[in-house]
C-alpha cells in the first residue's frame, strides 16, 4: 500500500469509497459504500442504527439494510482486508466518526489506520501541480477544500437541485416525521419522501464523484475546459 498521502492509479480504481450522512456530534445515520469489481461498480447504502425498526427505501425503492454502525464497519474492514483495498474518503471525517462511535478490535483498528486515505492532500497536490493559477476562496460555509470545487475541475456534474449543506435539515425532517408516524415511510408527506431521496442522491454523488476525482488525479493533468465554479 502507498503512503497515507499518496494514491496509485490502481489503488484509486480499486479503493472502497465511503461517505457518512448525519448530524454533527451524533452517530451517522447513513453510510454509502462504493467499489469497483472488475468492469462492474457496486454501490451500497446502509442505514446505520441500533433501531432495527427503521424501514427506509433506497434509490431503487427496495428496502435498505439497517444494522448497527459497528457491525457495518467490521464487515467493511473485513471486505477491504480480504480484497486488499484501501478505504478512501474526503477528509478525515469518516475516520474520526468510526474512531468516535465504534469499538474495534486491535487488528481492525490497526488495519483501518493503515488502509484509510484522506483524499484532500492527494487532490491538493494534484491541483497545485496541474492548475496552480486557480485559487479556491473560502465559501459561505467557511471551507476552501470543498469536494465540489475539485469535481468542477474534472467536470463532474452534480445536479443543481441537490444543493449543498442540506443533509442535516433533510435528515431531521425525515426522521422526525417517521418517529411521529410509527416509522412507516409510506405515511410520510411527499415533501419528506422527496427530502429522503435527495439525501440518498447527495450521498451517491459524493461517493461516485470522489472516485472519479481520484481516478483523474492519479492519471495526471488534463485540460481544464469549461469547468464551472458554483459559489
Residue frames as a rotation matrix with the C-alpha (Angstrom) as fourth column:
UNK 1
0.572 0.821 0.000 0.00
0.821 -0.572 0.000 0.00
0.000 0.000 -1.000 0.00
UNK 2
-0.046 -0.563 0.825 1.13
0.467 -0.742 -0.481 3.54
0.883 0.363 0.297 -0.72
UNK 3
-0.879 -0.299 -0.372 1.85
0.468 -0.389 -0.793 6.06
0.092 -0.871 0.482 2.00
UNK 4
-0.167 0.901 -0.399 -1.15
0.830 -0.090 -0.550 7.82
-0.532 -0.423 -0.733 3.61
UNK 5
0.063 0.174 -0.983 -0.57
-0.163 -0.970 -0.183 10.93
-0.985 0.172 -0.032 1.47
UNK 6
-0.697 -0.356 -0.622 -0.29
-0.665 -0.004 0.747 9.07
-0.268 0.935 -0.234 -1.84
UNK 7
0.298 0.786 0.542 -2.51
-0.223 0.609 -0.761 7.01
-0.928 0.105 0.357 -4.09
UNK 8
-0.839 -0.538 0.085 -1.54
-0.072 0.264 0.962 4.99
-0.540 0.800 -0.260 -7.17
UNK 9
-0.487 0.679 -0.549 -3.84
-0.856 -0.247 0.454 4.71
0.172 0.691 0.702 -10.16
UNK 10
-0.490 0.297 -0.819 -4.53
0.060 0.949 0.308 1.06
0.869 0.102 -0.484 -9.37
UNK 11
-0.819 0.170 -0.548 -5.30
0.570 0.124 -0.812 1.88
-0.070 -0.978 -0.198 -5.73
UNK 12
-0.756 0.564 -0.331 -7.66
-0.503 -0.825 -0.257 4.66
-0.418 -0.028 0.908 -6.85
UNK 13
-0.403 0.607 -0.685 -9.54
-0.674 0.309 0.671 2.28
0.619 0.732 0.285 -9.13
UNK 14
-0.261 0.226 -0.938 -9.79
0.246 0.956 0.162 -0.45
0.933 -0.189 -0.305 -6.53
UNK 15
-0.980 -0.148 0.135 -10.34
-0.079 -0.332 -0.940 1.58
0.184 -0.931 0.314 -3.35
UNK 16
-0.155 0.943 -0.294 -13.54
0.949 0.225 0.223 1.42
0.276 -0.244 -0.930 -1.34
UNK 17
-0.793 -0.055 0.607 -15.05
0.033 -0.998 -0.047 4.92
0.609 -0.017 0.793 -1.21
UNK 18
-0.249 0.695 -0.674 -17.18
0.946 0.324 -0.015 5.72
0.208 -0.642 -0.738 1.81
UNK 19
-0.750 0.099 0.654 -19.31
-0.104 -0.994 0.031 8.65
0.654 -0.045 0.756 2.90
UNK 20
-0.600 0.547 -0.583 -21.39
0.790 0.291 -0.539 9.16
-0.125 -0.784 -0.607 6.05
UNK 21
-0.388 0.550 0.740 -24.51
-0.021 -0.807 0.590 11.31
0.922 0.213 0.324 6.33
UNK 22
0.119 0.457 -0.882 -25.75
0.915 0.293 0.276 12.51
0.385 -0.840 -0.383 9.70
UNK 23
0.889 0.224 0.399 -25.70
0.045 -0.910 0.413 15.27
0.455 -0.349 -0.819 12.28
UNK 24
-0.119 -0.953 0.278 -22.55
-0.277 -0.237 -0.931 16.72
0.954 -0.188 -0.236 13.82
UNK 25
-0.664 -0.304 0.683 -21.66
-0.717 0.001 -0.697 15.28
0.211 -0.953 -0.219 17.23
UNK 26
0.321 0.748 0.580 -24.04
-0.750 0.575 -0.327 12.35
-0.578 -0.330 0.746 16.72
UNK 27
-0.396 -0.407 0.823 -23.57
0.155 0.854 0.496 8.86
-0.905 0.324 -0.275 15.26
UNK 28
-0.841 0.088 -0.535 -24.09
-0.530 -0.336 0.779 8.83
-0.111 0.938 0.329 11.48
UNK 29
0.050 0.944 0.327 -27.40
-0.551 0.300 -0.779 7.70
-0.833 -0.141 0.535 10.06
UNK 30
0.959 0.283 0.030 -26.43
-0.106 0.455 -0.884 6.62
-0.264 0.844 0.466 6.55
UNK 31
-0.060 -0.994 0.097 -23.31
-0.264 0.109 0.958 5.03
-0.963 0.032 -0.269 5.08
UNK 32
0.874 0.230 -0.427 -22.57
-0.459 0.108 -0.882 4.97
-0.156 0.967 0.200 1.36
UNK 33
0.047 -0.846 0.531 -20.07
-0.181 0.515 0.838 2.38
-0.982 -0.136 -0.129 0.10
UNK 34
0.860 0.187 -0.474 -18.74
-0.475 -0.045 -0.879 2.34
-0.185 0.981 0.050 -3.47
UNK 35
-0.130 -0.945 0.300 -16.27
-0.421 0.327 0.846 -0.06
-0.898 -0.017 -0.441 -5.03
UNK 36
0.225 0.101 -0.969 -15.39
-0.969 0.124 -0.212 -1.45
0.099 0.987 0.126 -8.43
UNK 37
0.094 -0.167 0.982 -15.47
-0.256 0.949 0.186 -5.17
-0.962 -0.269 0.047 -9.11
UNK 38
-0.387 -0.308 0.869 -13.84
0.761 0.427 0.489 -5.76
-0.521 0.851 0.069 -12.47
UNK 39
-0.832 0.134 0.538 -15.94
0.353 -0.620 0.701 -3.87
0.427 0.773 0.468 -15.02
UNK 40
0.216 0.974 -0.063 -18.82
0.595 -0.081 0.800 -3.51
0.774 -0.210 -0.597 -12.56
UNK 41
-0.761 -0.346 0.549 -19.28
-0.189 -0.691 -0.698 -0.84
0.621 -0.635 0.460 -9.92
UNK 42
-0.105 0.696 -0.710 -21.13
0.763 0.514 0.391 -1.73
0.638 -0.501 -0.585 -6.73
UNK 43
-0.703 -0.030 0.710 -22.81
-0.316 -0.882 -0.349 0.97
0.637 -0.470 0.611 -4.67
UNK 44
-0.142 0.610 -0.780 -24.50
0.742 0.587 0.324 0.20
0.655 -0.533 -0.536 -1.37
UNK 45
-0.408 0.085 0.909 -26.25
-0.504 -0.851 -0.147 2.39
0.761 -0.518 0.390 1.17
UNK 46
-0.312 0.211 -0.927 -26.84
0.669 0.741 -0.057 1.23
0.674 -0.638 -0.372 4.73
UNK 47
0.456 0.457 0.764 -28.93
-0.372 -0.682 0.630 2.81
0.809 -0.571 -0.141 7.47
UNK 48
-0.439 -0.710 -0.550 -26.57
0.309 0.455 -0.835 2.55
0.844 -0.537 0.020 10.43
UNK 49
-0.131 0.528 0.839 -28.76
-0.809 -0.546 0.217 2.47
0.573 -0.650 0.498 13.50
UNK 50
-0.973 -0.131 0.193 -29.42
-0.227 0.712 -0.665 0.38
-0.050 -0.690 -0.722 16.59
UNK 51
-0.208 0.974 0.085 -33.13
-0.528 -0.039 -0.849 0.71
-0.824 -0.221 0.522 15.83
UNK 52
-0.915 -0.199 0.352 -33.94
0.119 0.699 0.705 -2.25
-0.386 0.687 -0.616 13.60
UNK 53
-0.010 0.993 0.121 -37.48
0.659 0.098 -0.746 -0.95
-0.752 0.072 -0.655 13.10
UNK 54
-0.160 -0.079 -0.984 -36.33
-0.544 -0.825 0.154 1.64
-0.824 0.560 0.089 10.58
UNK 55
-0.034 0.151 0.988 -37.62
0.718 0.691 -0.081 0.66
-0.695 0.707 -0.132 7.15
UNK 56
0.276 0.008 -0.961 -36.40
-0.341 -0.934 -0.106 3.10
-0.899 0.357 -0.255 4.54
UNK 57
0.843 0.090 0.530 -36.21
0.415 0.517 -0.748 2.66
-0.341 0.851 0.399 0.76
UNK 58
-0.281 -0.954 -0.100 -33.11
0.464 -0.227 0.856 3.10
-0.840 0.194 0.507 -1.32
UNK 59
-0.482 0.031 -0.876 -32.87
-0.595 -0.745 0.301 4.92
-0.643 0.666 0.378 -4.63
UNK 60
-0.879 0.167 -0.447 -34.13
-0.278 0.583 0.764 1.76
0.388 0.795 -0.465 -6.33
UNK 61
-0.013 0.942 0.336 -37.15
-0.843 -0.191 0.502 1.76
0.537 -0.277 0.797 -3.95
UNK 62
0.284 0.048 -0.958 -36.02
0.254 0.959 0.123 -1.51
0.925 -0.278 0.261 -2.35
UNK 63
0.991 0.120 0.058 -35.65
-0.024 -0.267 0.964 -1.51
0.130 -0.956 -0.261 1.47
UNK 64
0.168 -0.973 0.157 -32.20
-0.589 -0.227 -0.776 -0.52
0.791 0.038 -0.611 2.68
UNK 65
0.101 -0.278 -0.955 -30.33
0.637 0.756 -0.153 -2.72
0.765 -0.593 0.253 5.09
UNK 66
0.523 0.020 0.852 -30.46
-0.572 -0.733 0.369 -1.39
0.632 -0.680 -0.372 8.65
UNK 67
0.557 -0.382 -0.738 -27.72
0.628 0.775 0.073 -2.52
0.544 -0.504 0.671 11.00
UNK 68
0.815 -0.296 -0.499 -25.54
0.323 -0.483 0.814 -1.24
-0.482 -0.824 -0.299 13.82
UNK 69
0.803 -0.547 -0.236 -22.73
-0.589 -0.671 -0.449 1.08
0.088 0.500 -0.862 12.77
UNK 70
-0.003 -0.878 0.478 -20.07
-0.826 0.272 0.494 -1.11
-0.564 -0.394 -0.726 14.35
UNK 71
0.211 0.141 0.967 -21.32
0.217 0.958 -0.187 -4.19
-0.953 0.250 0.172 12.50
UNK 72
0.976 0.175 0.130 -21.24
0.168 -0.225 -0.960 -2.34
-0.139 0.958 -0.249 9.17
UNK 73
0.565 -0.822 -0.073 -17.71
-0.824 -0.558 -0.096 -1.11
0.038 0.114 -0.993 9.79
UNK 74
-0.067 -0.579 0.813 -16.40
-0.501 0.724 0.474 -4.54
-0.863 -0.376 -0.339 10.81
UNK 75
0.517 0.331 0.789 -17.87
0.472 0.658 -0.586 -6.00
-0.714 0.676 0.184 7.60
UNK 76
0.979 -0.178 -0.104 -16.36
-0.196 -0.652 -0.732 -3.16
0.063 0.737 -0.673 5.58
UNK 77
0.246 -0.951 0.188 -12.92
-0.926 -0.173 0.336 -3.74
-0.287 -0.256 -0.923 7.07
UNK 78
0.038 -0.189 0.981 -13.14
-0.071 0.979 0.191 -7.50
-0.997 -0.077 0.023 6.52
UNK 79
0.820 0.317 0.477 -14.01
0.441 0.180 -0.879 -6.95
-0.365 0.931 0.008 2.85
UNK 80
0.837 -0.536 -0.110 -11.25
-0.524 -0.729 -0.439 -4.36
0.155 0.425 -0.892 2.32
UNK 81
0.062 -0.843 0.535 -8.70
-0.787 0.288 0.545 -6.60
-0.614 -0.455 -0.645 4.01
UNK 82
0.205 0.082 0.975 -9.70
0.215 0.968 -0.127 -9.73
-0.955 0.236 0.180 2.07
UNK 83
0.764 0.185 0.618 -9.68
0.630 -0.011 -0.776 -7.86
-0.137 0.983 -0.125 -1.26
UNK 84
-0.204 -0.956 -0.213 -6.59
0.894 -0.270 0.357 -5.78
-0.399 -0.117 0.910 -0.45
UNK 85
0.188 0.380 0.906 -8.33
0.701 -0.698 0.147 -2.45
0.688 0.607 -0.397 -0.96
UNK 86
-0.934 -0.354 -0.045 -7.74
0.306 -0.730 -0.612 0.97
0.184 -0.585 0.790 0.52
UNK 87
0.115 0.951 -0.286 -10.60
0.990 -0.135 -0.051 2.83
-0.087 -0.277 -0.957 2.21
UNK 88
-0.805 -0.474 0.358 -10.91
0.553 -0.817 0.161 6.34
0.216 0.327 0.920 0.79
UNK 89
0.356 0.895 -0.270 -12.95
0.930 -0.366 0.013 9.34
-0.087 -0.256 -0.963 1.91
UNK 90
0.121 -0.243 0.963 -12.93
0.357 -0.894 -0.270 13.12
0.926 0.376 -0.022 1.60
UNK 91
0.106 -0.236 0.966 -11.15
-0.764 -0.641 -0.073 14.41
0.637 -0.730 -0.248 4.73
UNK 92
-0.869 -0.427 -0.251 -10.63
-0.138 0.696 -0.705 12.55
0.475 -0.578 -0.664 7.99
UNK 93
-0.295 0.821 0.488 -14.30
-0.943 -0.333 -0.010 12.89
0.154 -0.463 0.873 8.94
UNK 94
0.566 0.571 -0.595 -15.21
-0.515 0.808 0.285 9.26
0.644 0.145 0.751 8.26
UNK 95
-0.200 -0.728 -0.655 -12.15
0.296 0.593 -0.749 8.03
0.934 -0.344 0.097 10.16
UNK 96
-0.865 -0.109 0.489 -12.99
-0.365 -0.533 -0.764 10.30
0.344 -0.839 0.421 13.09
UNK 97
0.104 0.983 0.151 -16.60
-0.947 0.051 0.318 9.08
0.305 -0.176 0.936 13.12
UNK 98
0.484 0.035 -0.875 -15.51
-0.059 0.998 0.007 5.45
0.873 0.048 0.485 13.19
UNK 99
-0.554 -0.789 -0.265 -12.97
0.275 0.127 -0.953 6.14
0.786 -0.601 0.147 15.94
UNK 100
-0.737 0.305 0.603 -15.56
-0.628 -0.639 -0.444 8.00
0.250 -0.706 0.663 18.00
UNK 101
0.083 0.969 0.233 -18.57
-0.994 0.096 -0.045 5.72
-0.066 -0.228 0.971 17.65
UNK 102
0.732 0.136 -0.668 -17.08
-0.301 0.944 -0.137 2.23
0.612 0.301 0.732 17.12
UNK 103
0.335 -0.646 0.686 -15.13
-0.768 0.235 0.596 -0.01
-0.546 -0.727 -0.417 19.47
UNK 104
0.674 -0.146 -0.724 -12.89
-0.572 0.516 -0.637 -2.00
0.467 0.844 0.265 17.15
UNK 105
0.874 -0.481 0.062 -10.68
0.378 0.755 0.535 -4.96
-0.304 -0.445 0.842 17.86
UNK 106
0.284 -0.841 -0.461 -6.97
-0.162 -0.516 0.841 -4.03
-0.945 -0.164 -0.282 17.80
UNK 107
-0.540 -0.538 0.648 -6.33
0.515 0.397 0.759 -5.75
-0.665 0.744 0.063 14.46
UNK 108
0.270 0.711 0.649 -9.27
0.962 -0.225 -0.154 -3.96
0.036 0.666 -0.745 12.85
UNK 109
0.876 0.021 -0.482 -8.18
0.153 -0.960 0.236 -0.60
-0.458 -0.281 -0.844 14.26
UNK 110
-0.098 -0.991 -0.095 -4.63
-0.008 -0.095 0.995 -1.20
-0.995 0.099 0.002 13.01
UNK 111
-0.408 -0.002 0.913 -5.84
0.851 0.360 0.381 -2.15
-0.330 0.933 -0.145 9.54
UNK 112
0.656 0.730 0.192 -8.12
0.753 -0.619 -0.223 0.90
-0.044 0.291 -0.956 9.33
UNK 113
0.621 -0.484 -0.617 -5.28
-0.061 -0.815 0.577 3.24
-0.782 -0.320 -0.535 10.28
UNK 114
-0.457 -0.865 0.210 -3.07
0.108 0.180 0.978 1.74
-0.883 0.469 0.012 7.56
UNK 115
-0.486 0.307 0.818 -5.72
0.848 0.391 0.357 1.46
-0.210 0.868 -0.450 4.85
UNK 116
0.517 0.792 -0.323 -7.54
0.692 -0.610 -0.386 4.79
-0.503 -0.024 -0.864 5.29
UNK 117
-0.599 -0.659 0.455 -6.79
0.800 -0.509 0.317 7.54
0.023 0.555 0.832 2.78
UNK 118
0.227 0.521 -0.823 -7.83
0.363 -0.829 -0.425 11.15
-0.904 -0.202 -0.378 3.30
UNK 119
0.213 -0.099 0.972 -8.22
0.969 0.147 -0.197 12.28
-0.124 0.984 0.127 -0.30
UNK 120
0.960 0.196 -0.199 -7.82
0.184 -0.980 -0.077 16.01
-0.210 0.037 -0.977 0.35
UNK 121
0.243 -0.931 -0.273 -3.98
-0.317 -0.342 0.885 16.05
-0.917 -0.128 -0.378 0.43
UNK 122
-0.345 -0.318 0.883 -3.91
0.635 0.614 0.469 13.91
-0.691 0.723 -0.010 -2.72
UNK 123
0.462 0.629 0.625 -6.28
0.887 -0.329 -0.325 16.29
0.001 0.705 -0.710 -4.53
UNK 124
0.873 -0.165 -0.458 -4.48
-0.027 -0.956 0.293 19.40
-0.486 -0.244 -0.839 -3.29
UNK 125
-0.128 -0.987 0.097 -1.14
-0.006 0.099 0.995 18.14
-0.992 0.127 -0.019 -4.55
UNK 126
-0.254 0.133 0.958 -2.67
0.905 0.382 0.187 17.37
-0.340 0.915 -0.218 -7.96
UNK 127
0.779 0.607 0.153 -4.33
0.625 -0.736 -0.261 20.80
-0.046 0.299 -0.953 -8.18
UNK 128
0.589 -0.626 -0.511 -1.10
-0.181 -0.718 0.672 22.59
-0.788 -0.303 -0.536 -7.25
UNK 129
-0.433 -0.800 0.416 0.69
0.203 0.363 0.909 20.70
-0.879 0.478 0.005 -9.99
UNK 130
-0.456 0.312 0.833 -1.96
0.878 0.311 0.365 20.87
-0.145 0.898 -0.416 -12.73
UNK 131
0.322 0.663 0.676 -3.89
0.664 -0.667 0.337 24.09
0.674 0.341 -0.655 -12.01
UNK 132
-0.394 -0.598 -0.698 -1.55
0.919 -0.245 -0.310 26.34
0.015 -0.763 0.646 -10.00
UNK 133
-0.935 -0.005 0.354 -3.30
0.071 -0.982 0.173 29.53
0.347 0.186 0.919 -11.12
UNK 134
0.041 0.999 0.011 -6.71
0.021 -0.012 1.000 28.54
0.999 -0.041 -0.022 -9.77
UNK 135
-0.932 -0.310 0.186 -7.30
-0.138 -0.169 -0.976 29.74
0.334 -0.935 0.115 -6.22
UNK 136
-0.096 0.911 -0.400 -10.17
0.616 0.370 0.696 28.43
0.782 -0.179 -0.597 -4.13
UNK 137
-0.595 0.010 0.804 -11.60
-0.495 -0.792 -0.356 31.10
0.633 -0.610 0.476 -1.85
UNK 138
-0.943 0.333 -0.007 -13.44
0.184 0.503 -0.844 30.19
-0.278 -0.797 -0.536 1.32
UNK 139
-0.544 0.812 0.213 -17.12
0.299 -0.050 0.953 29.68
0.784 0.582 -0.215 0.56
UNK 140
0.018 0.660 0.751 -20.14
-0.546 -0.623 0.560 30.74
0.837 -0.420 0.349 2.59
UNK 141
0.918 0.357 -0.175 -19.67
-0.089 0.613 0.785 27.78
0.387 -0.705 0.595 4.92
UNK 142
0.670 -0.684 0.288 -16.03
-0.642 -0.340 0.687 28.51
-0.372 -0.646 -0.667 5.66
UNK 143
0.478 -0.478 0.736 -14.46
0.297 0.877 0.377 25.84
-0.827 0.038 0.562 3.50
UNK 144
0.108 -0.506 -0.856 -11.77
-0.844 -0.501 0.190 26.11
-0.525 0.702 -0.482 0.86
UNK 145
-0.844 -0.450 -0.292 -11.02
-0.536 0.735 0.416 22.48
0.027 0.508 -0.861 0.04
UNK 146
0.000 0.933 0.360 -14.59
-0.621 0.282 -0.731 21.50
-0.784 -0.223 0.580 -0.68
UNK 147
-0.387 -0.168 0.907 -15.17
0.354 0.881 0.314 18.40
-0.852 0.442 -0.281 -2.76
UNK 148
0.606 0.724 0.329 -17.49
0.571 -0.109 -0.813 20.16
-0.553 0.681 -0.480 -5.20
UNK 149
0.605 -0.448 -0.658 -14.72
-0.567 -0.823 0.039 22.59
-0.559 0.349 -0.752 -6.19
UNK 150
-0.510 -0.840 0.188 -12.43
-0.499 0.466 0.730 19.74
-0.701 0.279 -0.657 -7.22
UNK 151
-0.154 0.538 0.828 -15.28
0.605 0.714 -0.352 17.99
-0.781 0.447 -0.436 -9.02
UNK 152
0.796 0.372 -0.478 -15.69
-0.074 -0.724 -0.686 21.17
-0.601 0.581 -0.548 -11.07
UNK 153
0.001 -0.906 -0.424 -12.09
-0.774 -0.270 0.573 20.77
-0.634 0.328 -0.701 -12.21
UNK 154
-0.873 -0.295 0.390 -12.82
-0.036 0.834 0.551 17.35
-0.487 0.467 -0.738 -13.69
UNK 155
-0.630 0.695 -0.346 -16.22
-0.736 -0.393 0.551 18.49
0.247 0.602 0.759 -14.96
UNK 156
-0.814 0.452 -0.365 -18.13
0.524 0.843 -0.125 16.02
0.251 -0.293 -0.923 -12.80
UNK 157
-0.524 0.689 0.501 -21.72
-0.325 -0.705 0.630 17.29
0.787 0.168 0.593 -12.83
UNK 158
-0.856 0.379 -0.352 -23.64
0.483 0.345 -0.805 17.42
-0.183 -0.859 -0.479 -9.56
UNK 159
-0.146 0.872 0.467 -27.35
0.779 -0.190 0.597 18.14
0.609 0.451 -0.652 -10.16
UNK 160
-0.720 -0.197 0.665 -28.08
-0.072 -0.932 -0.354 21.68
0.690 -0.303 0.657 -9.01
UNK 161
0.274 0.928 0.253 -31.28
-0.438 -0.113 0.892 20.62
0.856 -0.356 0.376 -7.25
UNK 162
0.314 -0.220 -0.923 -29.23
0.691 0.720 0.063 18.70
0.651 -0.658 0.378 -4.68
UNK 163
0.792 -0.024 0.610 -27.83
-0.285 -0.898 0.336 21.96
0.540 -0.440 -0.718 -3.30
UNK 164
-0.276 -0.891 -0.361 -25.24
0.215 0.309 -0.926 22.00
0.937 -0.334 0.106 -0.54
UNK 165
-0.965 -0.187 0.182 -25.28
-0.140 -0.219 -0.966 21.86
0.221 -0.958 0.185 3.26
UNK 166
-0.153 0.987 0.049 -28.79
-0.854 -0.157 0.495 20.38
0.497 0.034 0.867 3.19
UNK 167
-0.437 -0.054 -0.898 -28.14
0.020 0.997 -0.070 16.97
0.899 -0.049 -0.434 4.72
UNK 168
-0.982 -0.036 -0.185 -28.85
0.183 0.053 -0.982 17.91
0.045 -0.998 -0.045 8.32
UNK 169
-0.558 0.826 -0.077 -32.21
-0.693 -0.515 -0.504 19.56
-0.456 -0.228 0.860 7.74
UNK 170
-0.102 0.513 -0.853 -33.31
-0.793 0.475 0.381 16.85
0.600 0.715 0.358 5.31
UNK 171
-0.605 -0.187 -0.774 -32.46
0.178 0.916 -0.360 14.10
0.776 -0.356 -0.521 7.76
UNK 172
-0.966 0.256 -0.042 -34.16
-0.028 -0.262 -0.965 15.89
-0.258 -0.931 0.260 10.65
UNK 173
-0.356 0.877 -0.322 -37.31
-0.929 -0.369 0.025 16.40
-0.097 0.308 0.946 8.62
UNK 174
-0.099 0.289 -0.952 -37.50
-0.511 0.806 0.298 12.74
0.854 0.517 0.068 7.63
UNK 175
-0.695 -0.251 -0.674 -36.68
0.317 0.734 -0.601 11.19
0.645 -0.631 -0.431 11.00
UNK 176
-0.908 0.409 0.093 -38.99
-0.297 -0.469 -0.832 13.47
-0.297 -0.783 0.547 12.97
UNK 177
-0.093 0.905 -0.414 -41.90
-0.984 -0.020 0.177 12.53
0.151 0.424 0.893 10.72
UNK 178
-0.222 -0.051 -0.974 -41.02
-0.215 0.977 -0.002 8.85
0.951 0.208 -0.228 10.93
UNK 179
-0.942 -0.187 -0.279 -40.99
0.219 0.286 -0.933 8.96
0.254 -0.940 -0.229 14.72
UNK 180
-0.660 0.751 0.026 -44.38
-0.618 -0.523 -0.588 10.70
-0.428 -0.404 0.809 14.79
UNK 181
0.203 0.780 -0.592 -45.92
-0.978 0.188 -0.087 8.30
0.044 0.597 0.801 12.27
UNK 182
0.679 0.161 0.716 -44.80
-0.429 0.879 0.209 4.97
-0.596 -0.449 0.666 13.65
UNK 183
-0.300 -0.949 0.099 -41.68
-0.372 0.212 0.904 4.60
-0.878 0.235 -0.416 11.46
UNK 184
0.211 0.445 0.870 -43.81
0.671 0.581 -0.460 3.97
-0.711 0.681 -0.176 8.36
UNK 185
-0.771 -0.596 -0.225 -42.17
0.226 -0.586 0.778 5.55
-0.596 0.549 0.587 5.33
UNK 186
-0.600 0.598 0.532 -45.37
0.718 0.110 0.687 5.19
0.352 0.794 -0.495 3.30
UNK 187
0.394 0.815 -0.425 -47.11
0.919 -0.355 0.172 7.54
-0.011 -0.458 -0.889 5.75
UNK 188
-0.421 -0.616 -0.665 -44.67
0.577 -0.748 0.327 10.40
-0.699 -0.246 0.671 5.21
UNK 189
0.572 0.546 -0.613 -45.62
-0.076 -0.708 -0.702 13.52
-0.817 0.448 -0.363 3.29
UNK 190
0.843 -0.256 0.473 -44.45
0.526 0.208 -0.824 13.91
0.112 0.944 0.310 -0.29
UNK 191
0.697 -0.610 0.377 -42.04
-0.537 -0.793 -0.289 16.62
0.475 0.000 -0.880 0.89
UNK 192
0.389 -0.552 0.737 -40.42
-0.727 0.308 0.614 14.27
-0.566 -0.775 -0.281 3.42
UNK 193
0.658 -0.125 0.743 -40.14
0.375 0.910 -0.179 11.46
-0.653 0.396 0.645 0.88
UNK 194
0.869 -0.337 0.362 -38.53
0.219 -0.394 -0.893 13.88
0.444 0.855 -0.268 -1.56
UNK 195
0.560 -0.687 0.463 -36.04
-0.816 -0.552 0.169 15.02
0.140 -0.472 -0.870 1.07
UNK 196
0.456 -0.379 0.805 -35.06
-0.262 0.808 0.528 11.41
-0.850 -0.452 0.269 1.73
UNK 197
0.771 -0.140 0.621 -34.47
0.603 0.473 -0.643 10.79
-0.203 0.870 0.449 -1.98
UNK 198
0.794 -0.490 0.361 -32.36
-0.206 -0.775 -0.598 13.94
0.572 0.400 -0.716 -2.22
UNK 199
0.496 -0.622 0.606 -30.29
-0.793 -0.040 0.607 12.89
-0.353 -0.782 -0.513 0.78
UNK 200
0.529 -0.256 0.809 -29.65
0.224 0.962 0.158 9.48
-0.819 0.098 0.566 -0.77
UNK 201
0.816 -0.183 0.548 -28.73
0.552 -0.037 -0.833 11.01
0.173 0.982 0.070 -4.12
UNK 202
0.735 -0.585 0.343 -26.38
-0.613 -0.789 -0.031 13.51
0.289 -0.187 -0.939 -2.46
UNK 203
0.392 -0.569 0.723 -24.61
-0.511 0.519 0.685 10.62
-0.765 -0.638 -0.087 -0.74
UNK 204
0.644 -0.101 0.758 -24.37
0.548 0.753 -0.365 8.72
-0.534 0.650 0.540 -4.03
UNK 205
0.856 -0.321 0.405 -22.81
0.180 -0.548 -0.817 11.66
0.484 0.772 -0.411 -5.86
UNK 206
0.614 -0.674 0.411 -20.31
-0.776 -0.417 0.474 12.21
-0.148 -0.609 -0.779 -3.05
UNK 207
0.324 -0.480 0.815 -19.10
-0.078 0.845 0.529 8.62
-0.943 -0.235 0.236 -3.47
UNK 208
0.593 -0.057 0.803 -19.13
0.753 0.393 -0.528 8.48
-0.286 0.918 0.276 -7.28
UNK 209
0.930 -0.248 0.270 -17.69
-0.099 -0.880 -0.464 11.98
0.353 0.405 -0.844 -7.60
UNK 210
0.521 -0.774 0.360 -14.82
-0.701 -0.148 0.698 11.20
-0.487 -0.616 -0.619 -5.24
UNK 211
0.314 -0.386 0.867 -13.99
0.357 0.894 0.269 8.01
-0.880 0.225 0.419 -7.10
UNK 212
0.767 0.013 0.642 -13.98
0.633 -0.185 -0.752 9.88
0.109 0.983 -0.150 -10.41
UNK 213
0.866 -0.459 0.200 -11.76
-0.474 -0.880 0.032 12.58
0.161 -0.122 -0.979 -8.93
UNK 214
0.363 -0.774 0.519 -9.20
-0.491 0.315 0.813 10.17
-0.792 -0.549 -0.266 -7.50
UNK 215
0.422 -0.202 0.884 -9.03
0.665 0.732 -0.150 8.25
-0.617 0.651 0.443 -10.77
UNK 216
0.857 -0.109 0.504 -8.39
0.324 -0.648 -0.690 11.51
0.402 0.754 -0.519 -12.62
UNK 217
0.786 -0.570 0.239 -5.89
-0.595 -0.595 0.539 12.73
-0.165 -0.566 -0.807 -10.02
UNK 218
0.262 -0.723 0.639 -3.78
-0.140 0.627 0.766 9.61
-0.955 -0.290 0.063 -10.37
UNK 219
0.544 -0.050 0.838 -3.80
0.787 0.378 -0.488 9.84
-0.292 0.925 0.245 -14.18
UNK 220
-0.575 -0.818 -0.034 -2.24
0.771 -0.555 0.312 13.31
-0.274 0.153 0.949 -14.21
UNK 221
-0.492 0.307 -0.814 -3.22
-0.098 -0.949 -0.299 16.65
-0.865 -0.067 0.497 -15.73
UNK 222
-0.277 0.465 0.841 -5.87
0.953 0.246 0.178 17.27
-0.124 0.851 -0.511 -18.34
UNK 223
-0.796 0.035 0.604 -7.12
0.198 -0.928 0.316 20.49
0.571 0.371 0.732 -19.96
UNK 224
-0.868 0.464 -0.179 -9.48
0.054 -0.270 -0.961 22.40
-0.494 -0.844 0.209 -17.68
UNK 225
-0.612 0.673 0.414 -12.01
0.692 0.203 0.693 23.01
0.383 0.711 -0.590 -20.43
UNK 226
-0.363 0.579 0.730 -15.22
-0.203 -0.814 0.545 24.72
0.910 0.050 0.412 -19.37
UNK 227
-0.469 0.155 -0.870 -15.34
0.804 0.482 -0.348 23.79
0.365 -0.863 -0.350 -15.70
UNK 228
0.048 0.588 0.808 -17.91
-0.031 -0.807 0.589 25.86
0.998 -0.053 -0.020 -13.85
UNK 229
-0.861 -0.371 -0.348 -17.46
0.347 0.074 -0.935 27.01
0.373 -0.926 0.065 -10.27
UNK 230
0.108 0.988 0.114 -20.71
0.337 -0.144 0.930 27.11
0.935 -0.062 -0.348 -8.32
UNK 231
-0.899 -0.431 -0.073 -20.42
0.239 -0.345 -0.908 29.51
0.366 -0.834 0.413 -5.40
